[in-house]
């Protein structure tokens, strides 16, 4: 699942995750399902909730949430199209609030489309970006 690694890289690049706390930061997938998204069943789509557990996160966390929304706009644009989708796309919980730290949990509803291709004698999976799919006619994917 490439989006998880993309998000981690993005957050580290923006200095929003502390590399010293990597062992404490948890990225957890839950509620995952897989379904075909093309007429010939040659493409698949994962739907899942990515939970980021960030204990002892320093205030303020506005930069983190702003950058996550920006990342979602670029990498999961369908999640932000309608008001109903937006309400489910990004959720957060804050516990153990002190003067300058908190335990922060962020939940992101994500999906990732993949298409298997046969290369030589093995199957490889190519991730299809949401931007490409949103620009193409839906009939191409069996809708």
C-alpha positions as CSV (number, residue, x, y, z in Angstrom):
1,X,0.0,0.0,0.0
2,X,1.9,2.9,-1.3
3,X,-0.2,5.7,0.2
4,X,0.9,4.8,3.7
5,X,4.6,5.1,2.8
6,X,3.9,8.3,0.8
7,X,2.2,9.9,3.8
8,X,5.0,8.9,6.2
9,X,7.6,10.3,3.8
10,X,5.6,13.5,3.4
11,X,5.2,14.0,7.1
12,X,8.9,13.3,7.8
13,X,9.9,15.6,5.0
14,X,7.8,18.4,6.5
15,X,9.4,17.7,9.9
16,X,6.0,16.9,11.4
17,X,7.0,13.6,12.8
18,X,9.9,13.2,15.1
19,X,12.4,10.6,13.8
20,X,13.5,9.9,17.4
21,X,10.0,8.7,18.2
22,X,9.6,6.4,15.2
23,X,9.2,3.4,17.5
24,X,6.4,5.1,19.4
25,X,4.5,6.4,16.3
26,X,2.1,3.8,15.1
27,X,0.5,3.5,11.7
28,X,-2.3,1.0,11.9
29,X,-4.7,-0.3,9.2
30,X,-8.2,-1.3,10.2
31,X,-11.5,-2.0,8.5
32,X,-9.8,-3.0,5.2
33,X,-11.7,-4.5,2.3
34,X,-10.7,-5.4,-1.2
35,X,-13.0,-5.1,-4.2
36,X,-12.7,-5.3,-8.0
37,X,-13.2,-1.9,-9.7
38,X,-13.1,-2.9,-13.4
39,X,-15.5,-4.9,-15.6
40,X,-13.0,-7.6,-16.2
41,X,-12.0,-7.7,-12.5
42,X,-8.4,-6.9,-13.5
43,X,-8.1,-4.0,-11.2
44,X,-8.7,-4.0,-7.4
45,X,-9.3,-1.3,-4.9
46,X,-8.4,-1.4,-1.2
47,X,-10.6,0.6,1.2
48,X,-9.2,1.0,4.7
49,X,-8.9,3.3,7.7
50,X,-5.3,4.4,8.5
51,X,-4.9,5.3,12.1
52,X,-1.9,7.3,13.2
53,X,-1.2,7.0,16.9
54,X,1.2,9.8,17.9
55,X,1.9,9.7,21.6
56,X,3.5,12.8,23.2
57,X,2.9,15.0,20.2
58,X,4.0,18.6,20.8
59,X,1.6,21.5,20.5
60,X,0.4,23.0,18.3
61,X,-0.6,20.3,15.9
62,X,-2.3,22.7,13.5
63,X,0.6,22.3,11.0
64,X,0.2,18.5,11.1
65,X,-3.6,18.6,10.4
66,X,-3.2,21.3,7.7
67,X,-0.5,19.2,6.0
68,X,-2.6,16.0,6.2
69,X,-5.6,17.8,4.6
70,X,-3.2,19.1,1.9
71,X,-1.9,15.5,1.4
72,X,-5.4,14.2,1.2
73,X,-6.4,16.7,-1.4
74,X,-3.5,15.6,-3.6
75,X,-3.6,11.8,-2.9
76,X,-7.2,11.1,-2.0
77,X,-9.3,13.8,-3.7
78,X,-12.5,11.8,-3.9
79,X,-12.6,11.7,0.0
80,X,-13.0,15.5,0.0
81,X,-15.5,16.0,-2.8
82,X,-18.8,15.9,-0.9
83,X,-19.7,17.1,2.6
84,X,-20.6,13.5,3.7
85,X,-17.3,12.2,2.5
86,X,-15.4,15.0,4.2
87,X,-17.0,14.2,7.5
88,X,-15.7,10.6,7.3
89,X,-12.3,11.3,5.6
90,X,-10.4,12.8,8.5
91,X,-11.1,12.4,12.2
92,X,-8.9,13.0,15.2
93,X,-8.9,12.4,18.9
94,X,-6.7,14.1,21.6
95,X,-5.9,12.5,25.0
96,X,-3.6,13.2,27.9
97,X,-3.3,16.9,27.2
98,X,-0.5,18.7,29.2
99,X,1.0,22.1,28.8
100,X,2.8,21.4,25.6
101,X,2.0,17.7,24.6
102,X,-0.8,15.4,23.9
103,X,-1.5,11.9,22.7
104,X,-2.9,12.4,19.2
105,X,-4.8,9.9,17.1
106,X,-5.7,10.7,13.5
107,X,-7.9,8.4,11.4
108,X,-7.9,8.7,7.6
109,X,-10.3,6.9,5.3
110,X,-8.2,5.9,2.3
111,X,-8.5,3.8,-0.8
112,X,-5.9,2.6,-3.2
113,X,-6.4,1.2,-6.7
114,X,-4.1,-1.3,-8.1
115,X,-3.8,-3.1,-11.4
116,X,-1.9,-6.4,-11.6
117,X,0.4,-6.8,-14.6
118,X,2.2,-9.9,-15.7
119,X,5.9,-9.1,-16.2
120,X,8.0,-12.0,-17.2
121,X,7.0,-14.8,-14.9
122,X,5.7,-12.8,-11.9
123,X,2.8,-10.6,-11.2
124,X,3.5,-7.0,-10.2
125,X,1.0,-4.5,-8.9
126,X,0.9,-1.0,-10.2
127,X,-0.8,1.7,-8.1
128,X,-3.2,3.9,-10.0
129,X,-3.4,7.4,-8.7
130,X,-6.7,9.0,-7.9
131,X,-5.9,12.0,-10.0
132,X,-5.5,9.8,-13.1
133,X,-8.7,8.0,-12.5
134,X,-10.7,11.1,-11.8
135,X,-9.6,12.5,-15.1
136,X,-10.5,9.4,-17.1
137,X,-14.0,8.4,-18.1
138,X,-15.6,6.1,-15.4
139,X,-16.7,3.7,-18.1
140,X,-13.1,2.7,-18.5
141,X,-13.3,1.2,-15.0
142,X,-16.6,-0.5,-15.4
143,X,-19.0,2.2,-14.0
